[in-house]
Amino acid sequence: MKDNGESTGGIGLTGALGLIFITLRLTGYIDWSWLWVLAPIWIPIVIVMVLIIFAYGLNLL
């Protein structure tokens, strides 16, 4: 397979924010609830679920 120099995948913005927030929480630099520390992980999932439910309700799926 020919390598064209393009990279796919990676951690992404939400993954990076999640790792940063977890690190800051574990080291004591922030005193947020774990709910908000993990928000970059669960908020996009909730948004996608709401969009799917909305699309299903409009018979778009």
C-alpha distance matrix in Angstrom:
0.0 3.8 6.5 9.4 11.9 12.9 14.0 14.9 17.7 20.3 24.0 25.5 29.0 30.8 29.1 30.0 33.5 33.9 33.0 35.4 38.2 37.9 38.0 41.0 42.8 42.3 43.5 46.5 45.8 46.1 48.3 46.8 46.8 43.7 43.5 42.9 40.7 38.3 38.7 35.4 33.9 36.3 37.3 34.0 34.1 37.7 37.0 34.3 36.7 39.5 37.5 36.5 40.2 41.3 39.0 40.1 43.7 43.3 41.7 38.5 36.4
3.8 0.0 3.8 6.2 9.1 10.8 12.7 14.4 17.7 20.0 23.7 24.9 28.3 30.5 29.0 29.5 33.0 33.8 32.9 34.9 37.9 37.9 37.8 40.6 42.7 42.4 43.4 46.3 45.3 45.6 48.1 46.6 46.9 44.0 43.9 42.9 40.7 38.5 38.8 35.3 34.1 36.8 37.5 34.1 34.6 38.2 37.2 34.7 37.4 40.0 37.8 37.2 41.0 41.8 39.5 41.0 44.5 43.8 42.5 39.1 37.3
6.5 3.8 0.0 3.8 5.5 7.5 9.5 11.7 15.1 17.0 20.7 21.9 25.1 27.5 26.0 26.2 29.8 30.7 29.7 31.5 34.6 34.8 34.5 37.2 39.4 39.2 40.0 42.9 41.8 42.2 44.9 43.5 44.0 41.1 41.1 39.9 37.7 35.7 36.0 32.4 31.5 34.3 35.0 31.8 32.6 36.1 35.1 32.9 35.8 38.3 36.3 36.0 39.7 40.5 38.5 40.1 43.5 43.0 41.9 38.5 36.8
9.4 6.2 3.8 0.0 3.8 5.6 8.8 11.4 15.0 16.9 20.6 21.1 24.1 26.8 25.8 25.8 29.1 30.5 29.8 31.2 34.3 34.9 34.7 37.1 39.4 39.6 40.3 43.0 41.6 41.9 44.6 43.1 43.7 41.1 40.9 39.5 37.4 35.5 35.5 31.8 31.3 34.0 34.3 31.0 32.1 35.5 34.1 32.1 35.2 37.4 35.1 35.1 38.9 39.4 37.3 39.3 42.5 41.7 40.8 37.3 35.9
11.9 9.1 5.5 3.8 0.0 3.8 6.5 9.9 13.3 14.5 18.0 18.6 21.4 24.3 23.2 22.8 26.2 27.7 26.8 28.0 31.2 31.9 31.5 33.8 36.3 36.4 36.9 39.6 38.2 38.6 41.5 40.1 41.0 38.5 38.5 36.9 34.6 33.0 33.1 29.4 29.1 32.1 32.3 29.3 30.6 34.1 32.8 31.1 34.3 36.4 34.4 34.7 38.4 38.9 37.2 39.3 42.4 41.8 41.2 37.7 36.4
12.9 10.8 7.5 5.6 3.8 0.0 3.8 6.7 10.2 11.8 15.3 15.6 18.4 21.2 20.4 20.4 23.6 25.1 24.6 25.9 28.9 29.7 29.7 31.9 34.2 34.6 35.3 37.8 36.4 36.5 39.2 37.6 38.3 35.8 35.5 33.9 31.9 30.2 30.0 26.3 26.0 28.8 28.9 25.7 27.1 30.5 29.1 27.3 30.6 32.7 30.7 31.0 34.7 35.1 33.4 35.5 38.6 38.0 37.5 34.0 32.8
14.0 12.7 9.5 8.8 6.5 3.8 0.0 3.8 6.8 8.2 11.8 12.5 15.7 18.2 17.0 17.1 20.5 21.7 21.1 22.7 25.6 26.2 26.2 28.6 30.8 31.1 32.0 34.5 33.3 33.4 35.9 34.4 35.0 32.3 32.2 30.7 28.6 26.8 26.9 23.2 22.7 25.6 26.1 23.0 24.3 27.8 26.7 25.1 28.2 30.5 28.8 29.1 32.7 33.4 32.0 34.0 37.1 36.8 36.4 33.0 31.6
14.9 14.4 11.7 11.4 9.9 6.7 3.8 0.0 3.7 6.5 10.1 10.7 14.2 16.1 15.0 15.9 19.2 20.0 19.8 21.8 24.4 24.8 25.4 27.8 29.6 30.0 31.3 33.7 32.6 32.4 34.6 32.8 33.0 30.2 29.8 28.6 26.7 24.5 24.5 20.9 20.0 22.7 23.2 20.1 21.0 24.5 23.6 21.7 24.7 27.1 25.5 25.5 29.2 30.0 28.6 30.4 33.6 33.5 32.9 29.7 28.1
17.7 17.7 15.1 15.0 13.3 10.2 6.8 3.7 0.0 3.8 6.9 8.0 11.7 13.1 11.7 13.1 16.2 16.6 16.6 18.9 21.3 21.5 22.3 24.9 26.4 26.8 28.3 30.7 29.8 29.3 31.4 29.5 29.5 26.7 26.3 25.3 23.3 21.0 21.2 17.7 16.5 19.3 20.1 17.1 17.9 21.5 20.9 19.2 22.0 24.6 23.4 23.4 26.9 28.1 27.0 28.7 31.8 32.0 31.6 28.6 26.9
20.3 20.0 17.0 16.9 14.5 11.8 8.2 6.5 3.8 0.0 3.8 5.8 9.4 11.0 9.1 9.8 13.3 13.8 13.3 15.5 18.1 18.4 18.9 21.4 23.2 23.5 24.8 27.3 26.3 26.1 28.3 26.6 27.0 24.2 24.2 23.0 20.7 18.8 19.2 15.7 14.9 18.2 19.1 16.6 17.8 21.3 21.0 19.8 22.7 25.2 24.3 24.8 28.0 29.2 28.6 30.3 33.2 33.7 33.6 30.7 29.1
24.0 23.7 20.7 20.6 18.0 15.3 11.8 10.1 6.9 3.8 0.0 3.8 6.9 7.8 5.4 6.3 9.7 10.1 9.8 12.0 14.4 14.7 15.5 17.9 19.6 20.1 21.6 23.8 22.9 22.5 24.6 22.9 23.3 20.5 20.6 19.3 17.0 15.1 15.7 12.3 11.7 15.1 16.2 14.2 15.6 19.0 18.9 18.3 21.0 23.4 23.1 23.8 26.7 28.0 27.8 29.6 32.2 32.9 33.2 30.6 29.1
25.5 24.9 21.9 21.1 18.6 15.6 12.5 10.7 8.0 5.8 3.8 0.0 3.8 5.7 5.4 6.2 8.7 10.0 10.8 12.3 14.3 15.5 16.6 18.4 20.0 21.3 22.6 24.4 23.0 22.2 24.4 22.4 22.9 20.6 20.1 18.4 16.6 14.9 14.6 10.8 11.0 14.2 14.3 12.1 14.2 17.3 16.6 16.3 19.4 21.3 20.7 21.9 24.9 25.7 25.6 27.7 30.1 30.6 31.2 28.4 27.3
29.0 28.3 25.1 24.1 21.4 18.4 15.7 14.2 11.7 9.4 6.9 3.8 0.0 3.8 5.5 5.2 6.1 8.5 10.0 10.5 12.2 14.2 15.3 16.4 18.1 20.0 21.1 22.4 20.6 19.6 21.9 19.8 20.6 18.8 18.2 15.9 14.4 13.3 12.5 8.7 10.1 13.2 12.7 11.1 13.9 16.5 15.6 16.1 19.3 20.6 20.3 22.0 24.7 25.2 25.6 27.9 29.9 30.4 31.5 28.8 28.1
30.8 30.5 27.5 26.8 24.3 21.2 18.2 16.1 13.1 11.0 7.8 5.7 3.8 0.0 3.8 5.4 5.1 6.0 8.6 9.8 10.4 12.1 14.1 15.2 16.2 18.1 19.8 20.9 19.6 18.0 19.8 17.3 17.7 15.6 14.7 12.8 11.5 9.8 9.0 5.1 6.4 9.5 9.4 8.2 10.8 13.3 13.1 13.9 16.6 18.1 18.3 20.0 22.3 23.2 23.9 26.0 27.9 28.8 29.9 27.6 26.7
29.1 29.0 26.0 25.8 23.2 20.4 17.0 15.0 11.7 9.1 5.4 5.4 5.5 3.8 0.0 3.8 5.5 5.0 6.2 8.6 9.9 10.5 12.2 14.2 15.3 16.4 18.3 19.9 19.1 18.0 19.8 17.8 18.0 15.4 15.3 13.9 11.7 9.9 10.4 7.1 6.9 10.6 11.7 10.7 12.4 15.3 15.7 16.0 18.4 20.5 20.8 22.0 24.4 25.7 26.2 28.0 30.1 31.2 32.0 29.7 28.4
30.0 29.5 26.2 25.8 22.8 20.4 17.1 15.9 13.1 9.8 6.3 6.2 5.2 5.4 3.8 0.0 3.8 5.4 5.2 6.1 8.6 9.9 10.6 12.2 14.2 15.4 16.5 18.3 16.9 16.4 18.9 17.3 18.3 16.2 16.6 14.6 12.0 11.4 12.0 8.8 9.8 13.5 14.2 13.5 15.7 18.3 18.5 19.1 21.7 23.4 23.7 25.2 27.6 28.6 29.2 31.2 33.2 34.1 35.1 32.7 31.6
33.5 33.0 29.8 29.1 26.2 23.6 20.5 19.2 16.2 13.3 9.7 8.7 6.1 5.1 5.5 3.8 0.0 3.8 5.5 5.0 6.0 8.5 9.8 10.4 12.1 14.1 15.3 16.3 14.7 13.6 15.9 14.1 15.3 13.6 13.8 11.3 9.0 9.0 9.2 6.4 8.6 11.9 12.1 12.3 14.8 16.8 17.0 18.4 20.8 22.0 22.7 24.6 26.6 27.4 28.5 30.5 32.2 33.2 34.5 32.4 31.6
33.9 33.8 30.7 30.5 27.7 25.1 21.7 20.0 16.6 13.8 10.1 10.0 8.5 6.0 5.0 5.4 3.8 0.0 3.8 5.5 5.2 6.1 8.5 9.9 10.5 12.1 14.2 15.3 14.6 13.2 14.9 12.9 13.3 10.9 11.4 9.7 7.0 6.1 7.5 5.5 6.4 9.8 11.1 11.8 13.4 15.5 16.5 17.7 19.6 21.2 22.3 23.8 25.6 26.9 28.1 29.7 31.4 32.9 34.0 32.1 31.0
33.0 32.9 29.7 29.8 26.8 24.6 21.1 19.8 16.6 13.3 9.8 10.8 10.0 8.6 6.2 5.2 5.5 3.8 0.0 3.8 5.5 5.1 6.0 8.5 9.8 10.5 12.1 14.1 13.6 13.2 15.3 14.2 15.0 12.5 13.9 12.6 9.1 8.9 11.1 9.2 9.7 13.2 14.8 15.2 16.7 19.0 20.1 21.0 22.9 24.8 25.8 27.0 29.0 30.4 31.4 33.0 34.9 36.3 37.3 35.3 34.0
35.4 34.9 31.5 31.2 28.0 25.9 22.7 21.8 18.9 15.5 12.0 12.3 10.5 9.8 8.6 6.1 5.0 5.5 3.8 0.0 3.8 5.5 5.2 6.1 8.6 10.0 10.6 12.2 10.9 10.8 13.5 12.8 14.5 13.0 14.5 12.3 9.0 10.2 11.8 10.2 11.8 15.1 16.0 16.8 18.8 20.7 21.4 22.9 24.9 26.3 27.3 29.0 30.8 31.9 33.1 34.9 36.6 37.9 39.1 37.1 36.1
38.2 37.9 34.6 34.3 31.2 28.9 25.6 24.4 21.3 18.1 14.4 14.3 12.2 10.4 9.9 8.6 6.0 5.2 5.5 3.8 0.0 3.8 5.4 5.1 6.1 8.6 9.9 10.5 9.4 8.1 10.3 9.1 10.8 9.5 11.1 8.8 5.5 7.5 9.2 8.8 10.6 13.2 14.2 15.8 17.6 19.0 20.1 21.9 23.5 24.7 26.2 27.9 29.4 30.5 32.1 33.8 35.1 36.7 38.1 36.4 35.5
37.9 37.9 34.8 34.9 31.9 29.7 26.2 24.8 21.5 18.4 14.7 15.5 14.2 12.1 10.5 9.9 8.5 6.1 5.1 5.5 3.8 0.0 3.8 5.5 5.1 6.1 8.5 9.9 10.2 9.4 10.8 10.0 10.7 8.5 10.9 9.9 6.1 7.4 10.4 10.4 10.9 13.5 15.3 17.0 18.1 19.6 21.3 22.8 24.1 25.7 27.4 28.7 30.0 31.6 33.2 34.5 36.0 37.8 39.0 37.4 36.1
38.0 37.8 34.5 34.7 31.5 29.7 26.2 25.4 22.3 18.9 15.5 16.6 15.3 14.1 12.2 10.6 9.8 8.5 6.0 5.2 5.4 3.8 0.0 3.8 5.4 5.2 6.1 8.5 8.7 9.3 11.6 11.9 13.4 11.7 14.5 13.2 9.5 11.1 13.9 13.4 14.2 17.1 18.7 20.1 21.4 23.2 24.6 26.1 27.5 29.2 30.6 32.0 33.5 35.0 36.4 37.9 39.5 41.1 42.3 40.5 39.3
41.0 40.6 37.2 37.1 33.8 31.9 28.6 27.8 24.9 21.4 17.9 18.4 16.4 15.2 14.2 12.2 10.4 9.9 8.5 6.1 5.1 5.5 3.8 0.0 3.8 5.6 5.2 6.1 5.2 5.8 8.7 9.5 11.9 11.4 14.1 12.2 9.0 11.7 13.9 13.9 15.5 18.0 19.1 20.8 22.5 23.8 25.1 27.0 28.4 29.6 31.2 32.9 34.3 35.4 37.1 38.8 40.0 41.6 43.1 41.5 40.5
42.8 42.7 39.4 39.4 36.3 34.2 30.8 29.6 26.4 23.2 19.6 20.0 18.1 16.2 15.3 14.2 12.1 10.5 9.8 8.6 6.1 5.1 5.4 3.8 0.0 3.8 5.5 5.2 6.1 5.2 6.3 7.1 8.8 8.3 11.5 10.3 7.3 10.2 12.8 13.8 14.9 16.8 18.3 20.5 21.8 22.7 24.4 26.5 27.4 28.6 30.6 32.2 33.2 34.6 36.5 37.8 39.0 40.9 42.4 41.0 40.0
42.3 42.4 39.2 39.6 36.4 34.6 31.1 30.0 26.8 23.5 20.1 21.3 20.0 18.1 16.4 15.4 14.1 12.1 10.5 10.0 8.6 6.1 5.2 5.6 3.8 0.0 3.8 5.5 7.9 8.4 9.2 10.4 11.5 10.3 13.8 13.4 10.2 12.3 15.5 16.2 16.7 18.8 20.8 22.8 23.6 24.9 26.9 28.6 29.4 31.0 33.0 34.2 35.3 37.0 38.8 39.9 41.2 43.2 44.5 43.1 41.8
43.5 43.4 40.0 40.3 36.9 35.3 32.0 31.3 28.3 24.8 21.6 22.6 21.1 19.8 18.3 16.5 15.3 14.2 12.1 10.6 9.9 8.5 6.1 5.2 5.5 3.8 0.0 3.8 5.8 8.0 9.7 11.9 13.9 13.4 16.8 15.8 12.7 15.2 18.0 18.4 19.4 21.7 23.3 25.3 26.5 27.8 29.5 31.3 32.4 33.8 35.6 37.1 38.3 39.7 41.5 42.8 44.1 46.0 47.3 45.8 44.7
46.5 46.3 42.9 43.0 39.6 37.8 34.5 33.7 30.7 27.3 23.8 24.4 22.4 20.9 19.9 18.3 16.3 15.3 14.1 12.2 10.5 9.9 8.5 6.1 5.2 5.5 3.8 0.0 3.8 5.4 6.6 9.5 11.9 12.4 15.8 14.6 12.2 15.3 17.7 18.7 20.1 21.9 23.2 25.6 26.9 27.7 29.4 31.5 32.5 33.5 35.6 37.3 38.1 39.4 41.5 42.9 43.9 45.8 47.4 46.0 45.1
45.8 45.3 41.8 41.6 38.2 36.4 33.3 32.6 29.8 26.3 22.9 23.0 20.6 19.6 19.1 16.9 14.7 14.6 13.6 10.9 9.4 10.2 8.7 5.2 6.1 7.9 5.8 3.8 0.0 3.8 6.8 9.4 12.6 13.5 16.3 14.2 12.0 15.4 17.1 17.7 19.8 21.7 22.5 24.7 26.5 27.3 28.5 30.8 32.1 32.9 34.7 36.7 37.7 38.6 40.7 42.3 43.3 44.9 46.7 45.2 44.5
46.1 45.6 42.2 41.9 38.6 36.5 33.4 32.4 29.3 26.1 22.5 22.2 19.6 18.0 18.0 16.4 13.6 13.2 13.2 10.8 8.1 9.4 9.3 5.8 5.2 8.4 8.0 5.4 3.8 0.0 3.8 5.7 9.2 10.6 13.0 10.8 9.2 12.9 14.2 15.4 17.5 19.1 19.5 22.1 23.9 24.3 25.6 28.1 29.2 29.8 31.8 33.8 34.6 35.5 37.7 39.4 40.1 41.8 43.7 42.4 41.8
48.3 48.1 44.9 44.6 41.5 39.2 35.9 34.6 31.4 28.3 24.6 24.4 21.9 19.8 19.8 18.9 15.9 14.9 15.3 13.5 10.3 10.8 11.6 8.7 6.3 9.2 9.7 6.6 6.8 3.8 0.0 3.8 6.7 9.0 11.5 10.1 9.3 12.9 14.3 16.3 18.1 18.9 19.6 22.6 24.0 23.9 25.6 28.3 29.0 29.4 31.8 33.7 34.1 35.2 37.7 39.0 39.6 41.5 43.5 42.5 41.8
46.8 46.6 43.5 43.1 40.1 37.6 34.4 32.8 29.5 26.6 22.9 22.4 19.8 17.3 17.8 17.3 14.1 12.9 14.2 12.8 9.1 10.0 11.9 9.5 7.1 10.4 11.9 9.5 9.4 5.7 3.8 0.0 3.8 6.3 8.0 6.4 6.4 9.9 10.9 13.3 15.1 15.6 16.0 19.2 20.6 20.3 22.0 24.8 25.3 25.7 28.1 30.1 30.4 31.4 33.9 35.3 35.8 37.8 39.8 38.8 38.2
46.8 46.9 44.0 43.7 41.0 38.3 35.0 33.0 29.5 27.0 23.3 22.9 20.6 17.7 18.0 18.3 15.3 13.3 15.0 14.5 10.8 10.7 13.4 11.9 8.8 11.5 13.9 11.9 12.6 9.2 6.7 3.8 0.0 3.8 5.2 5.5 6.4 8.8 10.0 13.1 14.1 13.9 14.8 18.3 19.0 18.4 20.7 23.3 23.4 23.8 26.6 28.3 28.3 29.6 32.3 33.3 33.7 36.0 37.9 37.2 36.4
43.7 44.0 41.1 41.1 38.5 35.8 32.3 30.2 26.7 24.2 20.5 20.6 18.8 15.6 15.4 16.2 13.6 10.9 12.5 13.0 9.5 8.5 11.7 11.4 8.3 10.3 13.4 12.4 13.5 10.6 9.0 6.3 3.8 0.0 3.8 5.4 4.8 6.0 8.3 11.2 11.4 11.4 13.2 16.4 16.6 16.7 19.2 21.4 21.4 22.5 25.1 26.5 26.7 28.4 30.8 31.6 32.5 34.8 36.4 35.5 34.5
43.5 43.9 41.1 40.9 38.5 35.5 32.2 29.8 26.3 24.2 20.6 20.1 18.2 14.7 15.3 16.6 13.8 11.4 13.9 14.5 11.1 10.9 14.5 14.1 11.5 13.8 16.8 15.8 16.3 13.0 11.5 8.0 5.2 3.8 0.0 3.8 5.6 5.5 6.2 9.8 10.0 9.0 10.3 13.8 14.0 13.4 16.0 18.4 18.2 19.0 21.8 23.2 23.3 24.9 27.4 28.3 28.9 31.3 32.9 32.2 31.3
42.9 42.9 39.9 39.5 36.9 33.9 30.7 28.6 25.3 23.0 19.3 18.4 15.9 12.8 13.9 14.6 11.3 9.7 12.6 12.3 8.8 9.9 13.2 12.2 10.3 13.4 15.8 14.6 14.2 10.8 10.1 6.4 5.5 5.4 3.8 0.0 3.8 5.3 4.7 8.0 9.6 9.4 9.7 13.0 14.2 13.8 15.6 18.3 18.9 19.3 21.7 23.6 24.0 25.1 27.6 28.9 29.5 31.5 33.4 32.4 31.8
40.7 40.7 37.7 37.4 34.6 31.9 28.6 26.7 23.3 20.7 17.0 16.6 14.4 11.5 11.7 12.0 9.0 7.0 9.1 9.0 5.5 6.1 9.5 9.0 7.3 10.2 12.7 12.2 12.0 9.2 9.3 6.4 6.4 4.8 5.6 3.8 0.0 3.8 5.6 7.5 8.8 10.0 11.1 13.7 15.0 15.5 17.3 19.5 20.4 21.4 23.5 25.1 26.0 27.3 29.4 30.7 31.7 33.6 35.2 34.0 33.1
38.3 38.5 35.7 35.5 33.0 30.2 26.8 24.5 21.0 18.8 15.1 14.9 13.3 9.8 9.9 11.4 9.0 6.1 8.9 10.2 7.5 7.4 11.1 11.7 10.2 12.3 15.2 15.3 15.4 12.9 12.9 9.9 8.8 6.0 5.5 5.3 3.8 0.0 3.8 5.6 5.5 6.6 8.6 11.0 11.7 12.6 14.7 16.5 17.2 18.7 20.7 22.1 23.0 24.7 26.5 27.7 29.0 30.9 32.3 31.0 29.9
38.7 38.8 36.0 35.5 33.1 30.0 26.9 24.5 21.2 19.2 15.7 14.6 12.5 9.0 10.4 12.0 9.2 7.5 11.1 11.8 9.2 10.4 13.9 13.9 12.8 15.5 18.0 17.7 17.1 14.2 14.3 10.9 10.0 8.3 6.2 4.7 5.6 3.8 0.0 3.8 5.2 5.2 5.5 8.5 9.8 10.1 11.7 14.1 15.0 15.9 17.9 19.7 20.6 21.8 23.8 25.3 26.3 28.1 29.7 28.4 27.7
35.4 35.3 32.4 31.8 29.4 26.3 23.2 20.9 17.7 15.7 12.3 10.8 8.7 5.1 7.1 8.8 6.4 5.5 9.2 10.2 8.8 10.4 13.4 13.9 13.8 16.2 18.4 18.7 17.7 15.4 16.3 13.3 13.1 11.2 9.8 8.0 7.5 5.6 3.8 0.0 3.8 5.9 5.8 7.0 9.2 10.6 11.4 13.2 15.0 16.2 17.4 19.2 20.8 21.8 23.3 25.1 26.5 27.9 29.3 27.6 26.8
33.9 34.1 31.5 31.3 29.1 26.0 22.7 20.0 16.5 14.9 11.7 11.0 10.1 6.4 6.9 9.8 8.6 6.4 9.7 11.8 10.6 10.9 14.2 15.5 14.9 16.7 19.4 20.1 19.8 17.5 18.1 15.1 14.1 11.4 10.0 9.6 8.8 5.5 5.2 3.8 0.0 3.8 6.0 6.5 7.2 9.4 11.0 12.0 13.4 15.3 16.7 17.8 19.4 21.1 22.4 23.7 25.4 27.1 28.1 26.5 25.2
36.3 36.8 34.3 34.0 32.1 28.8 25.6 22.7 19.3 18.2 15.1 14.2 13.2 9.5 10.6 13.5 11.9 9.8 13.2 15.1 13.2 13.5 17.1 18.0 16.8 18.8 21.7 21.9 21.7 19.1 18.9 15.6 13.9 11.4 9.0 9.4 10.0 6.6 5.2 5.9 3.8 0.0 3.8 5.7 5.2 6.3 8.7 10.1 10.7 12.4 14.4 15.5 16.6 18.3 20.1 21.1 22.6 24.6 25.7 24.5 23.3
37.3 37.5 35.0 34.3 32.3 28.9 26.1 23.2 20.1 19.1 16.2 14.3 12.7 9.4 11.7 14.2 12.1 11.1 14.8 16.0 14.2 15.3 18.7 19.1 18.3 20.8 23.3 23.2 22.5 19.5 19.6 16.0 14.8 13.2 10.3 9.7 11.1 8.6 5.5 5.8 6.0 3.8 0.0 3.9 5.4 5.1 6.2 8.7 9.9 10.6 12.4 14.3 15.3 16.4 18.3 19.9 21.0 22.7 24.3 22.9 22.3
34.0 34.1 31.8 31.0 29.3 25.7 23.0 20.1 17.1 16.6 14.2 12.1 11.1 8.2 10.7 13.5 12.3 11.8 15.2 16.8 15.8 17.0 20.1 20.8 20.5 22.8 25.3 25.6 24.7 22.1 22.6 19.2 18.3 16.4 13.8 13.0 13.7 11.0 8.5 7.0 6.5 5.7 3.9 0.0 3.8 5.4 5.0 6.2 8.6 9.9 10.6 12.3 14.3 15.2 16.4 18.3 19.9 21.1 22.4 20.6 19.9
34.1 34.6 32.6 32.1 30.6 27.1 24.3 21.0 17.9 17.8 15.6 14.2 13.9 10.8 12.4 15.7 14.8 13.4 16.7 18.8 17.6 18.1 21.4 22.5 21.8 23.6 26.5 26.9 26.5 23.9 24.0 20.6 19.0 16.6 14.0 14.2 15.0 11.7 9.8 9.2 7.2 5.2 5.4 3.8 0.0 3.8 5.5 5.2 6.2 8.7 10.0 10.7 12.4 14.2 15.4 16.5 18.4 20.1 21.0 19.5 18.2
37.7 38.2 36.1 35.5 34.1 30.5 27.8 24.5 21.5 21.3 19.0 17.3 16.5 13.3 15.3 18.3 16.8 15.5 19.0 20.7 19.0 19.6 23.2 23.8 22.7 24.9 27.8 27.7 27.3 24.3 23.9 20.3 18.4 16.7 13.4 13.8 15.5 12.6 10.1 10.6 9.4 6.3 5.1 5.4 3.8 0.0 3.8 5.5 5.1 6.1 8.6 9.9 10.5 12.1 14.1 15.2 16.4 18.4 19.8 18.8 18.0
37.0 37.2 35.1 34.1 32.8 29.1 26.7 23.6 20.9 21.0 18.9 16.6 15.6 13.1 15.7 18.5 17.0 16.5 20.1 21.4 20.1 21.3 24.6 25.1 24.4 26.9 29.5 29.4 28.5 25.6 25.6 22.0 20.7 19.2 16.0 15.6 17.3 14.7 11.7 11.4 11.0 8.7 6.2 5.0 5.5 3.8 0.0 3.8 5.5 5.2 6.2 8.6 9.9 10.5 12.2 14.1 15.3 16.6 18.3 16.9 16.6
34.3 34.7 32.9 32.1 31.1 27.3 25.1 21.7 19.2 19.8 18.3 16.3 16.1 13.9 16.0 19.1 18.4 17.7 21.0 22.9 21.9 22.8 26.1 27.0 26.5 28.6 31.3 31.5 30.8 28.1 28.3 24.8 23.3 21.4 18.4 18.3 19.5 16.5 14.1 13.2 12.0 10.1 8.7 6.2 5.2 5.5 3.8 0.0 3.8 5.5 5.1 6.1 8.6 9.8 10.4 12.1 14.1 15.3 16.3 14.6 13.7
36.7 37.4 35.8 35.2 34.3 30.6 28.2 24.7 22.0 22.7 21.0 19.4 19.3 16.6 18.4 21.7 20.8 19.6 22.9 24.9 23.5 24.1 27.5 28.4 27.4 29.4 32.4 32.5 32.1 29.2 29.0 25.3 23.4 21.4 18.2 18.9 20.4 17.2 15.0 15.0 13.4 10.7 9.9 8.6 6.2 5.1 5.5 3.8 0.0 3.8 5.5 5.1 6.2 8.5 9.8 10.5 12.2 14.3 15.1 14.3 13.1
39.5 40.0 38.3 37.4 36.4 32.7 30.5 27.1 24.6 25.2 23.4 21.3 20.6 18.1 20.5 23.4 22.0 21.2 24.8 26.3 24.7 25.7 29.2 29.6 28.6 31.0 33.8 33.5 32.9 29.8 29.4 25.7 23.8 22.5 19.0 19.3 21.4 18.7 15.9 16.2 15.3 12.4 10.6 9.9 8.7 6.1 5.2 5.5 3.8 0.0 3.8 5.4 5.1 6.0 8.5 9.8 10.4 12.4 14.1 13.5 13.4
37.5 37.8 36.3 35.1 34.4 30.7 28.8 25.5 23.4 24.3 23.1 20.7 20.3 18.3 20.8 23.7 22.7 22.3 25.8 27.3 26.2 27.4 30.6 31.2 30.6 33.0 35.6 35.6 34.7 31.8 31.8 28.1 26.6 25.1 21.8 21.7 23.5 20.7 17.9 17.4 16.7 14.4 12.4 10.6 10.0 8.6 6.2 5.1 5.5 3.8 0.0 3.8 5.5 5.0 6.0 8.4 9.7 10.6 12.1 10.7 10.9
36.5 37.2 36.0 35.1 34.7 31.0 29.1 25.5 23.4 24.8 23.8 21.9 22.0 20.0 22.0 25.2 24.6 23.8 27.0 29.0 27.9 28.7 32.0 32.9 32.2 34.2 37.1 37.3 36.7 33.8 33.7 30.1 28.3 26.5 23.2 23.6 25.1 22.1 19.7 19.2 17.8 15.5 14.3 12.3 10.7 9.9 8.6 6.1 5.1 5.4 3.8 0.0 3.8 5.4 5.1 6.0 8.5 9.9 10.3 9.2 8.2
40.2 41.0 39.7 38.9 38.4 34.7 32.7 29.2 26.9 28.0 26.7 24.9 24.7 22.3 24.4 27.6 26.6 25.6 29.0 30.8 29.4 30.0 33.5 34.3 33.2 35.3 38.3 38.1 37.7 34.6 34.1 30.4 28.3 26.7 23.3 24.0 26.0 23.0 20.6 20.8 19.4 16.6 15.3 14.3 12.4 10.5 9.9 8.6 6.2 5.1 5.5 3.8 0.0 3.8 5.5 5.1 6.1 8.7 9.7 10.0 9.5
41.3 41.8 40.5 39.4 38.9 35.1 33.4 30.0 28.1 29.2 28.0 25.7 25.2 23.2 25.7 28.6 27.4 26.9 30.4 31.9 30.5 31.6 35.0 35.4 34.6 37.0 39.7 39.4 38.6 35.5 35.2 31.4 29.6 28.4 24.9 25.1 27.3 24.7 21.8 21.8 21.1 18.3 16.4 15.2 14.2 12.1 10.5 9.8 8.5 6.0 5.0 5.4 3.8 0.0 3.8 5.4 5.1 6.4 8.7 8.7 9.7
39.0 39.5 38.5 37.3 37.2 33.4 32.0 28.6 27.0 28.6 27.8 25.6 25.6 23.9 26.2 29.2 28.5 28.1 31.4 33.1 32.1 33.2 36.4 37.1 36.5 38.8 41.5 41.5 40.7 37.7 37.7 33.9 32.3 30.8 27.4 27.6 29.4 26.5 23.8 23.3 22.4 20.1 18.3 16.4 15.4 14.1 12.2 10.4 9.8 8.5 6.0 5.1 5.5 3.8 0.0 3.8 5.4 5.1 6.2 5.1 6.2
40.1 41.0 40.1 39.3 39.3 35.5 34.0 30.4 28.7 30.3 29.6 27.7 27.9 26.0 28.0 31.2 30.5 29.7 33.0 34.9 33.8 34.5 37.9 38.8 37.8 39.9 42.8 42.9 42.3 39.4 39.0 35.3 33.3 31.6 28.3 28.9 30.7 27.7 25.3 25.1 23.7 21.1 19.9 18.3 16.5 15.2 14.1 12.1 10.5 9.8 8.4 6.0 5.1 5.4 3.8 0.0 3.8 5.4 4.9 5.8 5.4
43.7 44.5 43.5 42.5 42.4 38.6 37.1 33.6 31.8 33.2 32.2 30.1 29.9 27.9 30.1 33.2 32.2 31.4 34.9 36.6 35.1 36.0 39.5 40.0 39.0 41.2 44.1 43.9 43.3 40.1 39.6 35.8 33.7 32.5 28.9 29.5 31.7 29.0 26.3 26.5 25.4 22.6 21.0 19.9 18.4 16.4 15.3 14.1 12.2 10.4 9.7 8.5 6.1 5.1 5.4 3.8 0.0 3.8 5.4 7.6 8.6
43.3 43.8 43.0 41.7 41.8 38.0 36.8 33.5 32.0 33.7 32.9 30.6 30.4 28.8 31.2 34.1 33.2 32.9 36.3 37.9 36.7 37.8 41.1 41.6 40.9 43.2 46.0 45.8 44.9 41.8 41.5 37.8 36.0 34.8 31.3 31.5 33.6 30.9 28.1 27.9 27.1 24.6 22.7 21.1 20.1 18.4 16.6 15.3 14.3 12.4 10.6 9.9 8.7 6.4 5.1 5.4 3.8 0.0 3.8 5.4 8.1
41.7 42.5 41.9 40.8 41.2 37.5 36.4 32.9 31.6 33.6 33.2 31.2 31.5 29.9 32.0 35.1 34.5 34.0 37.3 39.1 38.1 39.0 42.3 43.1 42.4 44.5 47.3 47.4 46.7 43.7 43.5 39.8 37.9 36.4 32.9 33.4 35.2 32.3 29.7 29.3 28.1 25.7 24.3 22.4 21.0 19.8 18.3 16.3 15.1 14.1 12.1 10.3 9.7 8.7 6.2 4.9 5.4 3.8 0.0 3.8 5.5
38.5 39.1 38.5 37.3 37.7 34.0 33.0 29.7 28.6 30.7 30.6 28.4 28.8 27.6 29.7 32.7 32.4 32.1 35.3 37.1 36.4 37.4 40.5 41.5 41.0 43.1 45.8 46.0 45.2 42.4 42.5 38.8 37.2 35.5 32.2 32.4 34.0 31.0 28.4 27.6 26.5 24.5 22.9 20.6 19.5 18.8 16.9 14.6 14.3 13.5 10.7 9.2 10.0 8.7 5.1 5.8 7.6 5.4 3.8 0.0 3.8
36.4 37.3 36.8 35.9 36.4 32.8 31.6 28.1 26.9 29.1 29.1 27.3 28.1 26.7 28.4 31.6 31.6 31.0 34.0 36.1 35.5 36.1 39.3 40.5 40.0 41.8 44.7 45.1 44.5 41.8 41.8 38.2 36.4 34.5 31.3 31.8 33.1 29.9 27.7 26.8 25.2 23.3 22.3 19.9 18.2 18.0 16.6 13.7 13.1 13.4 10.9 8.2 9.5 9.7 6.2 5.4 8.6 8.1 5.5 3.8 0.0
